[in-house]
């Protein structure tokens, strides 16, 4: 049975000022692509 998955990821970046808007956008775009391929977007 294919069902939505929930996951948490903790990232520690010493000395970094921010996560980076580009990284955050790319992460969510990749999640959306994967969900679309599975047919549950």
HUBEL-V523703 format. One record per pair of residues at least 6 apart in sequence whose ideal C-beta (glycine too) atoms are under 7 Angstrom apart, sorted by the first residue. I is the first residue (numbers start at 1). J is the second residue. If there is no record, write none. Layout:
i: {I;I}
j: {J;J}
//
This chain:
i: {2;2;4;32;35}
j: {38;40;40;41;41}
//
